[in-house]
Amino acid sequence: MRTFDCFKIVLPMPIYFRLLSESFRFAVSALLVNKVRTFLSLLGITIGIFSIIAVFSVFDSLENSIRSNINSLGSNVLFIQKWPWAMGGANYPWWKYWQRPEASLRELDELEKRTQTVEAFAFMTADNKSVSAGSATVENVQVNAVSHDYAMVMPFDLGSGRYFTAQESASGRAVIILGAEVAENLFPNSDPVGQNVKVFGLKLDVIGVLKKEGQNMFGNSNDESALIPVQFGRNVIDLRNGTSIVAKAKPGINNDEMKDDLLGAMRAIRKLKPAAEDNFAINEIDLINKSFDQLFSVIAIVGWVIGGFSLLVGGFGIANIMFVSVKERTNQIGIQKSLGAKNYFVLLQFLFEAVFLAIMGGIVGLMIVMILGVVVSNTTSFALTLSLKNILLGISVSGFIGLVSGFLPAWAASRLDPVEAMRSNF
């Protein structure tokens, strides 16, 4: 019984180069001589790599954009609210939460006294109202009533003007900071700062304008909002609905430590018994990230399934090319072996050829994804990029498919009897 010893022999470097150069030459020859057959066979690899890498590129770009928007809320902040964040859909137990009390300004004051891990707190609530100036009116502006430290907890950039002073926040002065788009619509030809707008039927002085930032992936934007002091807002907005207390951790304090501190303080403030269930939620950005991790893991599986069928077809195409190539070059293989070529040399020669062919198909698929990315990025607001990770993945998968598909034809070629092969007249 003959043993196959290709893994026992160490090839000198010149032999490696010879194998690579000859395999590359044969692969190019197969492409040039049998253009239609090779094109149709490699089409499966091209479509498969395109499908997988296109799906991964789209969702990598989407994931990066979503995570960027999520992280802009701050990684070291927690939200004390009535409703817990969850992506449960129909399984969300809303009936457990709807009778919970909302976070209040009194609780904000108590938390500032009782906690040791929090650098700053902010109270916030919102209501959609129309904002007008003269004959111009902007409908459905999200008017946010916020406490003074809101700027420390949820940082933002001012395009012009200033933020509320401590005195304005404490006394509830009738002042407002407009979003960029609201300011442009109300004062298209003048500086809004120092002018008046009408909200809730009351006049407010414009003291600042937020820097324009555009919409995020969730369709939200500060451009279509406005800020007012909560002490003024409590007279015109119902603070018993949709309120939040946002806490920002001190330097060196992680979210788990701050969460434990807030949990104990809130239970004490609401006088909950040791065995009683919390009647509030402490939400953190990481919950959203974990939910998206699950979503994108499912999408990754879908991408592999979509591209897997095309890769399977492409693998059979590569195997077909290689079997035909072995048949056409049987006489040549016999001559090589009669001149001293070892089994491993013939095996590796055909394996390298199969890998080269598959990688060529994969590169075409990657080029299509790259062109698609340039077109999408230049014609839409969505930045579709082909990352180095996905490029390496596409080439690796192509090479692996070529290796697997070409092994049986290469093995068959390496086992040919040189005398019988030389007699072949194919």
Secondary structure as GFF3:
##gff-version 3
##sequence-region A 1 426
A	DSSP	alpha_helix	13	33	.	.	.	ID=ss1
A	DSSP	alpha_helix	35	71	.	.	.	ID=ss2
A	DSSP	beta_strand	77	81	.	.	.	ID=ss3
A	DSSP	three_ten_helix	89	91	.	.	.	ID=ss4
A	DSSP	three_ten_helix	94	96	.	.	.	ID=ss5
A	DSSP	alpha_helix	105	114	.	.	.	ID=ss6
A	DSSP	beta_strand	118	133	.	.	.	ID=ss7
A	DSSP	beta_strand	136	146	.	.	.	ID=ss8
A	DSSP	alpha_helix	150	153	.	.	.	ID=ss9
A	DSSP	beta_strand	158	161	.	.	.	ID=ss10
A	DSSP	alpha_helix	166	171	.	.	.	ID=ss11
A	DSSP	beta_strand	175	178	.	.	.	ID=ss12
A	DSSP	alpha_helix	180	186	.	.	.	ID=ss13
A	DSSP	beta_strand	196	199	.	.	.	ID=ss14
A	DSSP	beta_strand	202	210	.	.	.	ID=ss15
A	DSSP	three_ten_helix	222	224	.	.	.	ID=ss16
A	DSSP	beta_strand	225	229	.	.	.	ID=ss17
A	DSSP	alpha_helix	230	233	.	.	.	ID=ss18
A	DSSP	beta_strand	244	249	.	.	.	ID=ss19
A	DSSP	alpha_helix	255	269	.	.	.	ID=ss20
A	DSSP	beta_strand	281	284	.	.	.	ID=ss21
A	DSSP	alpha_helix	285	328	.	.	.	ID=ss22
A	DSSP	alpha_helix	330	338	.	.	.	ID=ss23
A	DSSP	alpha_helix	343	379	.	.	.	ID=ss24
A	DSSP	alpha_helix	388	414	.	.	.	ID=ss25
A	DSSP	alpha_helix	418	423	.	.	.	ID=ss26
###
